[in-house]
Amino acid sequence: MKLKSILSGMALGAVVVVGLAAWIVLPWPVVLALALAVAAWMLGTRSGRQAGSVTRVGVSTLPRRLGASSVVVVGIAGVVAVLVALLAMAEGYRQTVASTGDDRTAIVLRGGSGAEVLSVLGRDTVAIIAQAPQVARNADNVPLASAELVVAASLTRRGPDAEDGSVQLRGVDPVAWEVRPAMRIIQGRALESGRRELVVGRGARQQFAGLEPGGEIRLGPDRWRVVGVFESGDAMESEIWGDAGIVATTYRRGSSRNSLTVRLTGPEAFAGFEAAVDADPRLEVEVETTADYFARQSEGMTTVLRIIGIVVGSIMAIGAVFGALNTMFATVAARAREIATLRAIGFRGLPVVVAVMLETMLLAAIGGALGGLLSWLVFNGYTASTLAGGVGQLTFQFQVTPALLWNGLKWALAIGFVGGLFPAVRAARLPVTTALRAA
């Protein structure tokens, strides 16, 4: 008998694991179809109507069990709030970095470098690539090709601790603004070539002290004047920009540059541009659209943040499952006589299982909704920063998207499913005579 019970428990556990794995990947139309199927079963079959009757009785007693029910709701709400917040951080980081590029601009790096900070391009290489026929030109017939330097600069962060932080300093030429037409000055003015001036991104100004227009900061051995603030709606807002020649002199980079960003004549021109660059034996470079480049740059950190969110959420979910198990086992025990009476007058075991499950998942759904709402109210749009690309702080905003809220609700229902399944099965298997004597 014990062996049979152990095997039955193992089989039930296997079903739970497989079911949860499938549940995680189910899209909402499938979940809606399952819910409609359950509703149709409850309306159209005798067992389903019995399950509905038992469910109504159980739900009607929830106000009398408010304390125990709150344990389930609050526990699951906490899990969902933390999970959604951590995943919103990953999503905000991904959107900020990935939105930096587009299909009409391309970035050229030294072959095998993989990132701007690791790349070095010589003056001759820059000049050759800028003359490619696929590179757009402005009204003065100047190629829209911006050779840029990227260096790490140390600045004091805002806040009571006044700690030093790393910001990405980009050395640019005037054509850089035409290569990226979405960027605009929102305060002050643009920098002038040949002068030790800076324009700073809106995100960088929020994170670091001394970046107000008119102020001065020390970079390297020299003092620089901040003359303007720009916005772009992407990762560039976390940078500060200076004249490429002055940055190169300050940091002893000579005539070399880290990257070349070009504006193409159109998105369709990228294939021809890449082919022309690859075919030139003088060049040892790699070419990507900026959309692909920045999407690739975001993958590693986004994956790490998502893994952290799932791991933390899973640990908290285990605690919430035990809380739900304790609550529902106590509920089943308190209703043992009621359940036994229903079984004695002809109610089958399946309606009892479904009723207990629906009651638990109702509490889980309420907890999931509260947790998602709390996460959206507190964290959506919250500004944070992290080290990006090994160079400087990247400022981004948490993004609590509908997809994340849906995932949080699915986690809540999964916790409710596991927390209600075992007490429900126990209630259905409990012999009627034993339950009546115990009660």
C-alpha positions as CSV (number, residue, x, y, z in Angstrom):
1,M,0.0,0.0,0.0
2,K,2.9,2.4,0.9
3,L,4.6,1.6,-2.4
4,K,1.4,2.4,-4.3
5,S,1.1,5.7,-2.5
6,I,4.7,6.6,-3.2
7,L,4.4,5.7,-6.9
8,S,1.1,7.7,-7.1
9,G,2.9,10.7,-5.5
10,M,5.8,10.5,-7.9
11,A,3.5,10.3,-10.9
12,L,1.6,13.3,-9.6
13,G,4.8,15.2,-9.1
14,A,5.9,14.3,-12.7
15,V,2.6,15.6,-14.0
16,V,3.1,18.9,-12.1
17,V,6.6,19.4,-13.5
18,V,5.6,18.7,-17.1
19,G,2.5,20.8,-16.7
20,L,4.4,23.8,-15.3
21,A,7.0,23.6,-18.1
22,A,4.2,23.6,-20.7
23,W,2.4,26.4,-18.8
24,I,5.4,28.7,-18.9
25,V,5.5,28.8,-22.7
26,L,1.8,28.9,-23.4
27,P,0.6,32.0,-25.3
28,W,-2.5,33.8,-24.0
29,P,-4.8,32.6,-26.8
30,V,-4.2,29.0,-25.7
31,V,-4.7,29.9,-22.0
32,L,-8.0,31.6,-22.9
33,A,-9.0,28.5,-24.9
34,L,-8.3,26.3,-21.8
35,A,-10.3,28.6,-19.6
36,L,-13.2,28.5,-22.0
37,A,-13.0,24.7,-22.1
38,V,-13.1,24.5,-18.3
39,A,-16.1,26.8,-18.2
40,A,-17.9,24.8,-20.9
41,W,-17.2,21.6,-18.9
42,M,-18.6,23.2,-15.7
43,L,-21.7,24.3,-17.5
44,G,-22.4,21.3,-19.7
45,T,-21.6,18.3,-17.5
46,R,-22.9,16.8,-14.3
47,S,-19.4,16.7,-12.7
48,G,-18.7,20.2,-13.9
49,R,-21.9,21.5,-12.3
50,Q,-21.0,19.7,-9.1
51,A,-17.6,21.4,-9.2
52,G,-19.3,24.7,-9.6
53,S,-21.5,24.1,-6.6
54,V,-18.6,23.2,-4.3
55,T,-16.6,26.1,-5.6
56,R,-19.4,28.6,-4.8
57,V,-19.6,27.2,-1.3
58,G,-15.8,27.5,-0.8
59,V,-15.6,31.0,-2.2
60,S,-18.5,32.2,0.0
61,T,-16.6,31.2,3.1
62,L,-13.5,33.2,2.2
63,P,-14.4,36.2,4.2
64,R,-14.5,34.0,7.3
65,R,-11.0,32.8,6.5
66,L,-9.6,36.2,5.6
67,G,-6.4,35.8,7.6
68,A,-5.4,32.4,6.1
69,S,-6.5,33.6,2.6
70,S,-4.4,36.7,3.0
71,V,-1.3,34.6,3.5
72,V,-1.7,33.2,0.0
73,V,-2.6,36.5,-1.6
74,V,0.2,38.5,0.0
75,G,2.8,35.8,-0.6
76,I,2.0,35.5,-4.3
77,A,1.7,39.3,-4.7
78,G,5.3,39.6,-3.3
79,V,6.6,37.0,-5.7
80,V,5.0,38.6,-8.7
81,A,6.0,42.2,-7.7
82,V,9.7,41.2,-7.4
83,L,9.7,39.0,-10.5
84,V,8.1,41.7,-12.7
85,A,10.4,44.4,-11.3
86,L,13.6,42.5,-12.1
87,L,12.4,41.5,-15.5
88,A,11.3,45.1,-16.1
89,M,14.9,46.1,-15.4
90,A,16.1,43.7,-18.0
91,E,13.5,44.9,-20.5
92,G,14.3,48.5,-19.9
93,Y,18.0,47.9,-20.4
94,R,17.3,45.9,-23.6
95,Q,15.0,48.5,-25.1
96,T,17.4,51.4,-24.3
97,V,20.4,49.7,-25.9
98,A,18.6,48.1,-28.8
99,S,16.8,51.3,-29.8
100,T,20.1,53.1,-30.2
101,G,20.7,51.9,-33.7
102,D,18.7,51.6,-37.0
103,D,18.9,49.9,-40.4
104,R,20.1,53.1,-42.2
105,T,23.3,53.5,-40.2
106,A,26.2,51.1,-40.1
107,I,29.1,50.9,-37.7
108,V,32.6,49.8,-38.8
109,L,35.1,48.3,-36.3
110,R,38.4,46.6,-36.6
111,G,38.1,43.0,-37.5
112,G,37.5,40.7,-34.5
113,S,37.1,43.5,-32.0
114,G,33.4,43.0,-31.3
115,A,32.9,46.4,-29.5
116,E,33.9,50.0,-29.9
117,V,36.2,50.1,-26.9
118,L,38.3,47.3,-28.3
119,S,38.6,48.6,-31.8
120,V,41.2,50.9,-33.4
121,L,40.9,52.3,-36.9
122,G,43.6,54.3,-38.6
123,R,43.1,57.5,-40.5
124,D,43.6,55.9,-43.9
125,T,41.0,53.2,-43.2
126,V,38.5,55.9,-42.2
127,A,39.2,57.9,-45.4
128,I,38.8,54.8,-47.7
129,I,35.5,53.7,-46.1
130,A,34.0,57.2,-46.1
131,Q,34.2,57.3,-49.9
132,A,32.1,54.2,-50.5
133,P,29.2,55.0,-52.9
134,Q,26.6,53.7,-50.4
135,V,27.5,56.4,-47.9
136,A,25.1,59.3,-47.9
137,R,26.3,62.9,-48.4
138,N,25.1,66.2,-47.1
139,A,24.3,69.4,-49.0
140,D,28.0,70.3,-49.1
141,N,28.8,66.9,-50.6
142,V,30.5,65.8,-47.4
143,P,30.2,62.0,-46.6
144,L,28.1,61.4,-43.6
145,A,30.8,59.3,-41.9
146,S,31.6,60.0,-38.3
147,A,35.0,58.7,-37.0
148,E,34.7,58.6,-33.2
149,L,36.7,58.0,-30.1
150,V,35.3,56.2,-27.0
151,V,37.1,56.6,-23.7
152,A,36.2,56.1,-20.0
153,A,36.1,59.3,-17.9
154,S,35.8,59.5,-14.1
155,L,33.2,61.9,-12.7
156,T,31.5,62.3,-9.3
157,R,28.1,60.8,-9.0
158,R,25.1,62.7,-7.7
159,G,24.0,61.8,-4.2
160,P,25.1,62.1,-0.6
161,D,28.0,59.7,-1.0
162,A,29.6,61.6,-3.9
163,E,31.4,58.5,-5.2
164,D,33.3,58.4,-8.4
165,G,31.7,56.7,-11.4
166,S,32.6,56.0,-15.0
167,V,31.0,57.8,-17.9
168,Q,31.6,57.2,-21.6
169,L,33.2,60.2,-23.3
170,R,32.8,60.2,-27.1
171,G,35.0,62.3,-29.3
172,V,33.0,63.4,-32.4
173,D,33.3,65.6,-35.4
174,P,30.4,68.0,-36.5
175,V,29.1,65.5,-39.0
176,A,28.1,63.2,-36.2
177,W,24.9,65.1,-35.7
178,E,23.9,64.6,-39.3
179,V,24.7,60.9,-39.0
180,R,22.3,60.7,-36.1
181,P,19.5,63.2,-37.0
182,A,17.3,62.1,-34.1
183,M,19.7,63.7,-31.6
184,R,18.9,67.3,-30.6
185,I,20.1,69.9,-28.1
186,I,17.5,70.6,-25.5
187,Q,19.5,73.1,-23.4
188,G,22.4,75.3,-24.2
189,R,24.2,74.9,-27.5
190,A,26.2,72.5,-29.6
191,L,29.9,72.2,-29.0
192,E,32.4,74.0,-31.3
193,S,35.2,72.3,-33.1
194,G,38.7,72.8,-31.7
195,R,37.5,73.9,-28.3
196,R,37.6,72.1,-24.9
197,E,33.8,71.9,-24.7
198,L,31.3,69.2,-23.9
199,V,27.6,68.5,-24.6
200,V,26.2,65.9,-22.2
201,G,23.3,63.4,-22.5
202,R,20.2,63.9,-20.4
203,G,20.8,60.6,-18.6
204,A,24.4,61.4,-17.9
205,R,23.4,64.8,-16.3
206,Q,21.0,62.9,-14.0
207,Q,23.7,60.6,-12.8
208,F,26.7,62.8,-12.4
209,A,27.4,66.1,-10.7
210,G,28.7,69.2,-12.5
211,L,27.1,68.6,-15.9
212,E,24.9,71.6,-16.0
213,P,25.4,74.0,-18.9
214,G,27.9,76.7,-18.0
215,G,29.7,74.5,-15.5
216,E,33.2,73.1,-15.7
217,I,34.6,69.6,-15.0
218,R,38.0,68.1,-15.0
219,L,38.7,65.3,-17.5
220,G,42.3,64.0,-17.6
221,P,44.7,66.9,-16.9
222,D,42.4,69.6,-18.3
223,R,39.2,71.4,-17.4
224,W,36.3,71.3,-19.9
225,R,33.3,73.6,-20.1
226,V,29.8,72.1,-20.4
227,V,27.9,74.0,-23.1
228,G,24.8,72.0,-23.8
229,V,22.5,69.0,-23.0
230,F,21.2,66.6,-25.7
231,E,18.5,63.9,-25.8
232,S,18.2,61.0,-28.2
233,G,15.9,58.5,-26.4
234,D,18.5,55.8,-26.4
235,A,21.8,54.7,-24.9
236,M,23.6,57.8,-26.2
237,E,21.9,59.9,-23.5
238,S,24.3,58.3,-21.0
239,E,27.3,59.7,-22.8
240,I,29.2,63.0,-22.9
241,W,30.5,64.3,-26.2
242,G,33.5,66.4,-27.0
243,D,35.5,67.4,-30.1
244,A,37.3,64.3,-31.5
245,G,40.6,66.1,-32.0
246,I,40.7,67.6,-28.5
247,V,39.7,64.2,-26.9
248,A,42.4,62.5,-28.9
249,T,45.0,65.0,-27.7
250,T,43.9,64.8,-24.1
251,Y,44.0,61.0,-24.0
252,R,47.0,60.6,-26.3
253,R,45.2,58.7,-29.0
254,G,46.9,60.4,-32.0
255,S,44.9,60.2,-35.2
256,S,43.4,56.8,-34.5
257,R,39.7,56.3,-33.9
258,N,37.6,53.5,-32.3
259,S,34.8,53.3,-34.8
260,L,33.3,54.8,-37.9
261,T,29.5,55.3,-38.0
262,V,28.1,56.0,-41.5
263,R,24.7,57.0,-42.7
264,L,23.7,55.0,-45.8
265,T,21.7,56.2,-48.7
266,G,19.0,53.8,-47.5
267,P,18.4,50.6,-45.6
268,E,18.8,48.6,-48.8
269,A,22.3,50.0,-49.3
270,F,23.8,48.1,-46.4
271,A,24.4,44.8,-48.4
272,G,26.3,46.8,-51.1
273,F,28.3,48.7,-48.5
274,E,29.3,45.6,-46.6
275,A,30.3,43.9,-49.9
276,A,32.4,46.8,-51.0
277,V,34.2,47.0,-47.7
278,D,34.8,43.3,-47.5
279,A,36.1,43.3,-51.1
280,D,38.8,46.0,-50.5
281,P,42.1,44.2,-49.6
282,R,43.3,47.3,-47.8
283,L,40.7,46.9,-45.1
284,E,40.5,44.5,-42.2
285,V,37.3,45.6,-40.6
286,E,33.8,44.2,-39.8
287,V,30.6,46.0,-40.6
288,E,27.1,45.8,-39.0
289,T,24.0,47.9,-39.0
290,T,23.8,49.9,-35.8
291,A,20.5,48.1,-35.1
292,D,22.3,44.7,-35.1
293,Y,25.3,46.0,-33.3
294,F,23.5,47.5,-30.3
295,A,21.0,44.5,-30.2
296,R,24.1,42.3,-29.9
297,Q,25.6,44.5,-27.2
298,S,22.4,44.3,-25.1
299,E,22.1,40.5,-25.2
300,G,24.6,39.6,-22.5
301,M,23.5,41.9,-19.8
302,T,19.8,41.4,-20.6
303,T,20.3,37.6,-20.2
304,V,22.1,38.0,-16.9
305,L,19.3,40.3,-15.5
306,R,16.6,37.9,-16.7
307,I,18.4,34.9,-15.1
308,I,18.7,36.9,-11.8
309,G,15.0,37.7,-12.0
310,I,13.9,34.1,-12.6
311,V,16.2,32.7,-9.9
312,V,15.1,35.2,-7.3
313,G,11.4,34.7,-8.4
314,S,11.8,31.0,-8.2
315,I,13.2,31.0,-4.7
316,M,10.4,33.3,-3.5
317,A,7.8,31.2,-5.4
318,I,8.9,28.1,-3.4
319,G,8.1,29.9,-0.2
320,A,4.8,31.1,-1.6
321,V,3.9,27.5,-2.6
322,F,4.5,26.2,0.9
323,G,2.4,29.0,2.2
324,A,-0.4,28.1,-0.1
325,L,0.0,24.4,0.8
326,N,-0.3,25.1,4.5
327,T,-3.3,27.3,4.0
328,M,-5.2,24.9,1.7
329,F,-4.4,21.8,3.8
330,A,-5.8,23.7,6.8
331,T,-8.8,24.7,4.8
332,V,-9.5,21.1,3.6
333,A,-9.1,19.8,7.1
334,A,-11.6,22.4,8.4
335,R,-14.1,21.4,5.7
336,A,-13.5,17.6,6.0
337,R,-17.1,16.9,7.2
338,E,-18.6,19.1,4.5
339,I,-16.5,17.4,1.8
340,A,-17.3,13.9,3.2
341,T,-21.0,14.7,3.2
342,L,-20.8,15.8,-0.4
343,R,-19.0,12.6,-1.3
344,A,-21.6,10.6,0.6
345,I,-24.6,12.1,-1.3
346,G,-23.0,11.3,-4.7
347,F,-20.5,14.0,-5.5
348,R,-17.4,12.5,-7.2
349,G,-13.8,13.1,-6.4
350,L,-13.1,15.1,-9.5
351,P,-15.5,18.0,-8.7
352,V,-13.9,18.2,-5.2
353,V,-10.4,18.4,-6.7
354,V,-11.5,21.1,-9.2
355,A,-13.3,23.1,-6.6
356,V,-10.3,23.3,-4.3
357,M,-8.1,24.1,-7.2
358,L,-10.3,26.9,-8.4
359,E,-10.5,28.4,-5.0
360,T,-6.7,28.4,-4.7
361,M,-6.2,29.8,-8.1
362,L,-8.7,32.5,-7.5
363,L,-6.6,33.7,-4.5
364,A,-3.5,33.3,-6.7
365,A,-5.0,35.4,-9.5
366,I,-5.9,38.2,-7.0
367,G,-2.3,38.1,-5.6
368,G,-0.8,38.1,-9.1
369,A,-3.0,41.1,-10.1
370,L,-2.0,43.0,-6.9
371,G,1.7,42.2,-7.4
372,G,1.6,43.3,-11.0
373,L,-0.2,46.5,-10.1
374,L,2.3,47.3,-7.3
375,S,5.3,46.7,-9.6
376,W,3.8,48.9,-12.3
377,L,3.0,51.7,-9.9
378,V,6.4,51.6,-8.2
379,F,8.9,50.6,-10.9
380,N,7.5,51.5,-14.4
381,G,9.7,54.4,-15.6
382,Y,12.0,54.1,-12.6
383,T,15.5,55.3,-13.6
384,A,18.5,53.2,-12.9
385,S,22.1,52.8,-14.3
386,T,24.6,50.1,-14.7
387,L,28.0,49.6,-16.3
388,A,27.6,48.9,-20.0
389,G,30.2,47.9,-22.5
390,G,32.9,48.0,-19.9
391,V,33.3,51.8,-20.3
392,G,30.7,53.8,-18.6
393,Q,27.4,54.0,-16.8
394,L,24.3,53.4,-18.9
395,T,21.2,55.1,-17.7
396,F,17.9,53.4,-18.5
397,Q,14.3,53.2,-17.3
398,F,12.5,50.1,-16.0
399,Q,9.8,49.0,-18.5
400,V,6.8,47.1,-17.0
401,T,5.2,45.9,-20.2
402,P,1.9,44.1,-20.7
403,A,3.9,40.9,-21.6
404,L,5.7,41.1,-18.3
405,L,2.5,41.6,-16.4
406,W,1.0,38.5,-18.2
407,N,4.1,36.5,-17.3
408,G,3.7,37.5,-13.7
409,L,0.1,36.5,-13.7
410,K,1.0,33.1,-15.2
411,W,3.6,32.6,-12.4
412,A,0.9,33.4,-9.8
413,L,-1.5,30.9,-11.3
414,A,1.3,28.3,-11.4
415,I,2.0,28.8,-7.7
416,G,-1.8,28.6,-7.0
417,F,-2.0,25.4,-9.1
418,V,0.9,23.7,-7.2
419,G,-0.3,25.0,-3.8
420,G,-3.9,23.7,-4.4
421,L,-3.3,20.5,-6.2
422,F,-2.0,18.3,-3.4
423,P,-4.6,19.4,-0.8
424,A,-7.3,18.9,-3.4
425,V,-6.1,15.4,-4.2
426,R,-5.9,14.6,-0.5
427,A,-9.5,15.8,0.0
428,A,-10.8,13.7,-2.9
429,R,-8.9,10.6,-1.7
430,L,-9.9,10.8,2.0
431,P,-12.4,8.0,2.8
432,V,-15.8,9.3,3.6
433,T,-16.1,7.4,6.9
434,T,-12.6,8.5,8.1
435,A,-13.5,12.1,7.3
436,L,-16.8,11.9,9.2
437,R,-15.2,10.4,12.2
438,A,-12.3,12.9,12.2
439,A,-14.8,15.8,12.0
